[in-house]
Amino acid sequence: MEINHGKNSLWIFDSGATDTMTFERLDIQSMSNPQKTQIHTANNGMMQVKGGGTIEISPTMKLSNCLYVPSLSHKLLSISHITKELNCTVLMHPNFCLLQDIRTGVIIGRGTERQGLYYVDEVAQQGTVMLAHGTENREAWLWHRRLGHPSVGYSHLLFPKLFPSKGKIDCETCFRAKSHRQPFKPSNTKVASPFSLIHSDVWGPAPVTGGQGLRYFILFVDDCTRMTWVYFLKTKAEVFEKFVTFYAMIQTQFQTQIQILRSDNGGEFVNTSMQQFFKTKGLIHQTSCAHTPEQNGVSERKNRIILEMTRALLIESQVPKSFWPEAVATSVYLLNRLPTKALKFQTPLDCLSKSTNIPHPLTLEPRIFGCTAFVHIPKVNRNKLGPCAEKCVFVGYGIDQMGYRCYNPKTRQMFTTMNVDFLETKYFYNSQLSGQGENECTDPLSWLIQLPSSEEVTTAELTHSTPNQSSSNTTTQSAEHSTTENSPSNMIPEVRNIENSECTTYVEPDVEHVEPAVEQVEPVAEEVEPVTEHVEPVTEHVEPAETTGRYSFPPRENRGVPPKRYSPEKVAPRSRYPVANIATGNLSKEAKAFAAALCSEQVPSTTQEALKSEEWKKAMETEMEALKKNNTWEKCTLPPGKKPVGCRWVFSVKHRPDGTIERYKARLVAKGYTQTYGIDYSETFSPVAKIDTIRVLFSIAANKGWPLHQFDVKNAFLHGELNEEVYMDAPPGFNENFKAGETCRLKKSLYGLKQSPRAWFGRFTLAMKKYGFKQSNSDHTLFLKRRGSLVTCLIIYVDDMILTGNDEEEMLMLRDKLFSEFEMKDLGRLKYFLGIEVLRSNQGIFICQKKYILDLLAETGMIECRPADTPMVVNHGLHMEDGAELADKERYQRMVGKLIYLSHTRPDIAYAVGVVSQFMHQPQASHMEAVLRIIRYLKGTAGHGILFKSNGHLEIQAYTDADWAGDKGTRRSTSGYFTMVGGNLVTWRSKKQKVVALSSAEAEFRGVARGLAEILWIRKLLTEIGFLPTTATKIMCDNKAAIQISENPVQHDRTKHVEVDRHFIKEKLEEGIIELPYVQSKDQLADILTKAVNGNVFSSCLSKLSIGDPTTQLEGECRKVNDVFMIDNIPIRVFNNNEAYGVPYPKSQPMRVYGSLWNADD
């Protein structure tokens, strides 16, 4: 904004001037003889110096030995003079410059670039940039912001001296917020009495949902006075309710009746309820013609003006858009108090007061929306050494109270108070006010300004804040307190339905840069439990850390004073339930680094996000080069009648064994779900590795000491030939090389296509058979090669391979052959496979899905939730209830799908996941609560997994159990089994039986049959690998009736319906393949697969199954050589069973110490 006021008297920074010079005599405080009598100009001219002395440019900029040169046209501030005099540095920027004290680092001055010159226009106080109010130009800008960016015409009426009648406001915010088409032609008719004609319009939906789901607002504008009322809505269905409320308010406050309501033809106005109300009250409802908004021009124009002002407030203040209801309310408040041309430049409030008796309006001095405000803290809510004010953001004016509304993002509290000091030169969400009319910009060097921390209000801030009106009442609207919507009103209620409500209480990582939720945000009870507020200590000898999250009793002298549970000075607390220490206490350095790297690196979710990073952009270019090198496609024009499939980029990070990043991987994937069967694909079946097979291999490797190596095939699907005619869109980010109408005709299979896995696996199978490997009949993705007692195993899952065995020579040969035929990469020892983390030490192999769980917690917003001790409550009784509240089906299915995959390494949640997966078709609220409890349980056990120990054998053992008629809805039984190989858990299952069992023995009998089928598969797999089972497999069962039925050779009538299962089990018993020993119910480990049990039983079963955290300290005897153990917290290295380093131990006593399974290097 440029407003001319005669001769320019601003100071200009000049790096070429040897002295500071001025042409005004009044600038010199004490005139003295100058050190120079004349100065030389750049054009070889000379000017006379008439005097010298000290000049005070600002309170922090006083310069001595300045020159008085009347013939100068500008005031010049010498750079060399000011840096030597004030001991400061000058930081030059294309749009501004800063003066910074060398010793303290405080910003003591600032200049703004205009037309190639740097003008001194701002000064600093205590490190906070302050606007100099000495110029009329600055005052004009200040009031322009305070009044919400009104037009120059209205500003001239209020401040004729600051805003000339023919002046122009070059405000960038106004240009951005108020740009519109040509205005409607104004109506020449206007009613003579208030409320005879009311104009109304609904705006929405808002692009950002406000608090409590607010998405719309409705305006009611009085045609006579242009007085405006606004109500906020969640849906348009609330229009009728708000109009009835408005109608009642007009009757009560103004003792008059509304005669005509004018609106558009929207369904919110034209409906049965509204029409019936109009008939009952005798109202006339006038509607505009279709596609003719000009006929409702008053409300349409008012709507536009409000939105323009709202946009201006939000754009310049950078207040989060979720505060749009507050900005709209502020706009209505200001517009009702600003003059308007329709009223001959009177304010709507004045016109209304002249026409009818109104209550005394609550009018306050305007303040800049979004500026920093310091709300006073009452004495009862602070101690003697605590701050006296809380740093907040100003968001509007009181609705039913005479006070300013200020919001604290840290404590999530809204205050309505008069005890507030405003720092109008600084926005809360911006480092300073942007002087856009003077070509200022956002300061990228804001880190140089030594501002006080946002975590506390320093004394300096409070000292330099300008005090304003104050009163004794302060209303605090916290997350713990809420008031009703229709509170008693002592003013004209212009803004309604900005309600006070509970707020979510998650921890904000950075208050200054995270958009705070407004007070209307509704908490999601099922996701995040409220976090207990922290209580600030009130005694001097108590450390703050000791009182974090705990209640502090007030000292004796404060007896009777309420404790400070809701003090506005409290900061957002740390989580009361932090994520469990899943980590790393006794892992090797390499394992720690790898685990940390998995959870630290973020991958982009969109192509645009990836192109902003050089690493990901390079990865995409590498993938494109590989695709071109392999001749994956050819460019062509899409034939008529053909439809191309889309494609997208998928990103991942590959790590080295030590945790460092090996490479950034980008993969182009076709959107195969758009293919049509019989047109661009036919056969698609391709086997994938069973996770059960992988766990069996882990148990064998742990018991036999086999190594585990991992290979990765680069662009595996590109090795398969494509027979069908398939067209694909141009790759995102690389479509500039494609002409209009050009697509890719695929010649090789690509990731995502339905036929790609089949084509790739077929070629890989042929290669493995050529190398002499045999495809396993138990798992077609397992390839075996035996040379006497030596065996080599390779299992493949799409393009990831695991190689193990005891034939090192054959493994090296296979590696060389595969690398020669396929483009592959050796990933070294197995660390991460299909989202499963693999840790190995001399004690065994541990697998878990820690990163997967952490990602799930973050995705569902459950990072700060309270952990649960079990995945499901006892006697849950979940079933489909008639008329029950439904849950979000898409969210439910997404979470349950993730839990199903997680159960590959977490048998402790197998039963709970099996229960909740039964309601995928129509989940209800109770089912969603059960899913969230599973996630809460995972929060406390994120690092748990399965441990495969070396037990010296490969015997098979199983536990089977059934819960008779446990399903409340169908009364079907749930059966489950655990199977172990070499003492390690390898397979499990929890499944509801297909038919209703008539007795518990029948249910148990069917469960034994399912467990037997799994055992037969495992025995066959071990035989193919080369470990023929030599002993009968024990199936532990806790039901004697089922055991007797299996062993009894006589067929009874009561067992005819399970005759097939009986013959199946009896045949295997006679062959000596299995045994059915009895086990007591308390020792039945499969009990946790059939029903929900209490915490003690649950923990006991998991401990026996070696399910838990690998870093847990376990008690055991010293049996390993060169292991480090702890005796009384002292590290001891054991050399044999009975001697420790430096500590002799009696051989007559067994040595028992506490050791860790994972303290040795890999």
PEFEN-V87100 format. One record per backbone hydrogen bond with DSSP energy under -1.0 kcal/mol. CO is the residue of the C=O (numbers start at 1). NH is the residue of the N-H. E is the energy in kcal/mol with one decimal. If there is no record, write none. Layout:
# PEFEN-V87100
co = [CO:CO]
nh = [NH:NH]
e = [E:E]
This chain:
# PEFEN-V87100
co = [11:12:14:20:21:22:25:32:37:39:41:45:47:51:52:53:54:55:58:61:61:63:66:67:68:69:75:76:77:78:79:80:81:82:83:87:89:91:95:96:97:98:99:99:100:101:106:109:110:110:111:112:114:117:118:119:122:123:125:128:130:135:136:137:138:139:140:141:142:143:144:145:151:152:153:154:155:159:164:169:171:172:173:174:193:195:196:197:198:199:201:203:210:211:214:215:216:217:218:219:220:221:222:227:229:230:231:233:233:235:236:238:239:240:241:242:243:244:245:246:247:248:249:250:251:259:260:261:262:263:266:266:269:271:272:273:274:275:276:277:278:278:284:286:289:292:293:294:296:297:298:299:300:301:302:303:304:305:306:307:308:309:310:311:312:313:314:320:321:323:324:325:326:327:328:329:330:331:332:334:336:340:340:341:346:347:348:349:350:351:352:361:368:370:371:372:373:374:375:378:379:388:390:392:393:394:396:401:403:404:405:406:407:408:408:413:414:415:416:417:418:419:421:423:423:425:426:434:435:435:436:443:445:446:449:453:458:459:460:475:477:485:492:494:497:510:510:518:520:523:524:524:543:547:555:556:558:563:567:580:584:588:589:590:591:592:593:594:595:596:597:606:607:610:613:614:615:616:617:618:619:620:621:622:623:624:625:626:627:628:632:632:634:636:639:645:646:648:650:652:654:654:656:660:663:665:667:669:670:671:672:676:676:681:690:691:692:693:694:695:696:697:698:699:700:701:708:709:710:711:712:715:716:717:720:726:727:728:731:735:739:741:743:744:745:747:750:751:755:756:757:758:759:760:761:762:763:764:765:766:767:768:769:774:779:781:782:783:784:785:787:790:791:791:792:793:794:795:797:797:799:800:801:802:803:804:807:808:809:810:811:812:813:814:815:816:817:818:822:823:825:828:831:833:836:837:839:841:844:845:846:847:848:849:850:851:852:853:854:855:856:857:862:881:885:888:889:890:891:892:893:894:895:896:897:898:899:901:902:906:907:909:910:911:912:913:915:916:923:924:925:926:927:928:929:930:931:932:933:934:935:936:939:941:945:946:948:955:957:958:959:961:963:963:967:972:973:974:975:976:977:978:979:979:980:981:984:987:989:991:999:1000:1001:1002:1003:1004:1005:1006:1007:1008:1009:1010:1011:1012:1013:1014:1015:1016:1017:1018:1019:1020:1021:1022:1022:1033:1034:1036:1037:1039:1040:1041:1042:1043:1044:1052:1053:1056:1058:1059:1060:1061:1062:1063:1064:1065:1066:1067:1068:1068:1069:1073:1075:1077:1080:1081:1084:1085:1086:1087:1087:1094:1095:1096:1097:1098:1099:1100:1101:1102:1103:1106:1108:1109:1114:1116:1123:1125:1126:1127:1130:1132:1133:1134:1139:1139:1140:1143:1146:1153:1154:1155]
nh = [120:77:79:67:76:69:28:52:49:47:44:41:39:68:32:66:29:63:61:57:58:55:53:22:50:72:12:21:14:82:83:84:85:86:88:102:100:98:113:93:111:91:108:109:89:105:101:99:121:122:97:119:117:114:13:112:110:130:128:125:123:139:140:141:142:143:144:145:146:147:149:148:155:156:157:158:159:163:167:171:175:176:177:178:196:259:260:223:262:221:219:217:213:214:210:206:233:203:231:201:229:199:226:222:220:496:218:215:216:238:239:242:243:244:245:246:247:248:249:250:251:252:253:254:255:284:198:286:200:288:269:270:271:275:276:277:278:279:280:281:282:283:261:263:292:295:296:297:300:301:302:303:304:305:306:307:308:309:310:311:312:313:314:315:316:317:318:323:324:327:328:329:330:331:332:333:334:335:336:337:349:343:345:344:340:351:352:353:354:355:356:363:371:428:394:423:392:421:390:381:382:377:375:373:407:370:405:403:398:417:395:415:393:412:413:408:477:406:475:404:420:376:374:372:426:433:372:436:438:440:439:446:448:449:451:456:462:463:464:416:414:487:494:230:499:513:514:521:212:525:527:528:546:550:558:559:561:565:570:582:587:592:593:594:595:596:597:598:599:600:601:610:611:613:617:618:619:620:621:622:623:624:625:626:627:628:629:630:632:631:747:748:745:743:642:729:671:669:667:665:662:663:659:656:654:652:650:648:672:674:675:679:680:678:694:695:696:697:698:699:700:701:702:703:704:705:830:803:827:801:825:718:719:720:749:746:645:744:734:738:742:638:636:728:634:722:753:670:759:760:761:762:763:764:765:766:767:768:769:770:771:773:772:784:782:796:776:794:774:792:790:787:806:807:785:804:783:802:799:800:713:797:711:795:709:793:811:812:813:814:815:816:817:818:819:820:821:822:824:714:712:710:838:836:833:848:846:844:841:948:839:946:837:853:854:855:856:857:858:859:860:862:865:884:925:892:893:894:895:896:897:898:899:900:901:902:903:904:905:909:910:913:914:915:916:917:918:919:887:928:929:930:931:932:933:934:935:936:937:938:939:940:580:944:1108:847:845:982:980:1036:978:976:966:974:971:967:993:963:991:961:989:959:986:987:957:984:981:979:977:975:1003:1004:1005:1006:1007:1008:1009:1010:1011:1012:1013:1014:1015:1016:1017:1018:1019:1020:1021:1022:1023:1024:1025:1026:1027:1075:958:960:1079:1043:1044:1045:1046:1047:1048:1055:1056:1059:1062:1063:1064:1065:1066:1067:1068:1069:1070:1071:1073:1074:1072:1033:1035:1037:1083:1084:1087:1088:1089:1090:1091:1098:1099:1100:1101:1102:1103:1104:1105:1107:1106:947:945:1112:1155:1153:1134:1132:1154:1130:1127:1125:1141:1122:1135:1136:1143:1140:1149:1116:1126:1114]
e = [-2.8:-3.4:-2.0:-2.9:-1.9:-2.6:-1.2:-1.6:-2.6:-2.2:-1.3:-2.6:-2.5:-3.0:-2.8:-2.9:-2.8:-2.7:-1.3:-2.0:-1.3:-2.9:-1.6:-1.8:-2.5:-1.7:-2.3:-2.1:-2.7:-2.4:-2.2:-1.5:-2.6:-2.3:-1.0:-2.0:-2.3:-2.1:-2.2:-1.8:-2.4:-2.9:-2.4:-1.2:-2.4:-1.9:-3.0:-2.7:-1.1:-1.5:-2.3:-2.5:-1.5:-3.0:-2.9:-2.2:-1.7:-2.0:-2.2:-2.0:-1.1:-1.9:-2.5:-1.8:-2.4:-2.3:-2.0:-1.9:-2.3:-2.2:-2.7:-1.7:-1.9:-2.0:-1.3:-1.3:-2.9:-2.4:-1.4:-1.5:-2.0:-2.5:-2.3:-2.5:-1.3:-1.2:-1.4:-2.5:-3.1:-3.1:-2.6:-1.8:-1.3:-1.2:-3.1:-2.0:-2.8:-2.8:-2.1:-1.1:-2.1:-3.1:-2.3:-2.5:-2.3:-2.2:-2.7:-2.3:-2.3:-1.5:-1.8:-2.3:-2.4:-2.2:-1.9:-2.6:-2.9:-2.2:-2.1:-2.2:-1.9:-2.3:-2.9:-2.0:-1.0:-2.3:-2.7:-2.5:-2.3:-1.3:-1.8:-2.5:-1.1:-2.4:-2.4:-1.9:-2.5:-2.1:-2.2:-2.3:-1.1:-2.0:-2.7:-2.3:-1.6:-1.4:-1.5:-1.4:-2.1:-3.0:-2.3:-2.6:-2.1:-2.6:-2.4:-2.2:-2.6:-2.3:-2.6:-2.9:-2.3:-2.4:-2.4:-3.0:-2.0:-1.7:-1.4:-2.2:-1.7:-2.0:-2.7:-2.3:-2.3:-2.2:-2.3:-2.1:-2.4:-2.8:-1.9:-1.5:-1.8:-1.2:-2.0:-1.8:-1.9:-2.3:-2.2:-2.0:-1.7:-1.2:-1.9:-1.3:-1.8:-2.4:-2.3:-3.0:-3.7:-2.1:-2.6:-1.5:-1.6:-2.7:-2.5:-2.5:-2.8:-2.8:-2.6:-1.4:-3.2:-2.1:-2.6:-3.5:-2.4:-1.7:-1.1:-2.8:-3.6:-2.8:-3.0:-2.9:-2.0:-2.8:-3.1:-1.0:-1.6:-1.3:-2.5:-1.9:-1.7:-1.9:-1.7:-1.1:-2.3:-1.0:-2.2:-1.2:-1.6:-2.3:-1.8:-3.0:-2.8:-1.6:-1.3:-3.0:-1.3:-1.0:-1.5:-1.9:-1.6:-1.0:-1.3:-1.9:-1.1:-2.1:-1.4:-1.8:-2.4:-1.9:-1.4:-1.7:-1.1:-2.7:-2.5:-2.1:-2.5:-2.5:-2.2:-1.7:-1.0:-1.0:-1.5:-1.7:-2.3:-1.7:-2.2:-2.3:-1.9:-2.2:-2.0:-2.2:-2.1:-2.2:-2.2:-2.0:-2.2:-2.3:-2.6:-1.9:-2.2:-1.2:-3.4:-1.7:-3.0:-3.0:-1.7:-2.5:-2.9:-3.2:-2.8:-2.9:-2.7:-1.6:-2.0:-3.2:-2.6:-2.4:-2.6:-2.6:-1.7:-1.7:-2.0:-1.8:-1.8:-2.9:-1.7:-2.1:-1.9:-2.2:-2.0:-2.1:-2.2:-2.7:-2.4:-2.1:-2.7:-1.4:-2.0:-2.6:-2.2:-2.5:-2.5:-1.2:-1.8:-1.4:-2.4:-2.3:-2.8:-3.1:-2.0:-1.2:-2.0:-1.6:-2.0:-2.7:-1.5:-1.4:-1.9:-4.0:-1.9:-2.4:-2.7:-2.0:-1.5:-2.3:-2.5:-1.6:-1.8:-2.3:-2.3:-1.7:-1.3:-2.2:-1.3:-2.8:-2.0:-1.5:-3.0:-2.2:-3.3:-2.0:-1.8:-2.9:-1.6:-1.1:-1.6:-2.6:-3.2:-2.3:-1.2:-2.2:-2.2:-2.9:-1.9:-2.1:-2.5:-3.3:-2.0:-2.1:-2.1:-2.8:-2.1:-2.1:-2.4:-2.7:-2.3:-1.5:-1.6:-3.0:-1.0:-2.6:-2.2:-2.3:-3.2:-1.8:-2.7:-1.8:-3.5:-1.2:-2.3:-3.8:-3.2:-1.9:-3.1:-2.0:-2.5:-2.5:-1.9:-2.6:-2.2:-2.4:-2.2:-2.6:-1.4:-1.2:-2.8:-2.4:-2.5:-2.1:-2.2:-2.6:-2.2:-1.6:-2.0:-2.2:-1.6:-1.9:-1.4:-1.5:-1.6:-1.7:-1.1:-2.7:-2.1:-1.9:-2.2:-1.9:-1.4:-1.3:-2.2:-2.0:-2.0:-1.5:-1.9:-2.4:-1.8:-1.7:-1.9:-2.1:-2.3:-2.2:-1.8:-1.1:-1.2:-1.7:-1.9:-2.2:-2.5:-2.3:-3.4:-3.3:-2.4:-2.5:-1.2:-1.6:-2.2:-2.0:-3.3:-2.7:-2.7:-2.2:-1.7:-2.6:-2.4:-1.4:-2.0:-1.2:-2.5:-2.5:-1.8:-2.5:-1.9:-2.6:-2.5:-2.2:-1.8:-2.3:-1.8:-1.9:-2.1:-2.4:-1.8:-1.4:-1.9:-2.3:-1.5:-2.1:-2.8:-1.9:-2.2:-2.7:-2.0:-2.0:-1.9:-1.7:-3.2:-2.5:-2.5:-2.5:-1.9:-1.6:-2.5:-2.3:-1.8:-1.9:-1.9:-1.4:-1.4:-1.5:-2.4:-2.7:-2.2:-2.5:-2.8:-2.2:-1.3:-1.9:-2.3:-1.6:-2.0:-1.1:-1.0:-3.1:-2.9:-1.7:-1.3:-1.2:-1.2:-1.1:-1.6:-1.2:-1.1:-2.4:-2.5:-2.1:-2.1:-2.0:-2.1:-1.8:-1.5:-2.6:-1.1:-2.0:-2.3:-1.4:-1.8:-1.3:-2.6:-3.4:-1.6:-1.3:-2.2:-3.2:-1.8:-1.8:-1.2:-1.2:-1.7:-1.4:-1.1:-1.5:-2.2:-1.9]
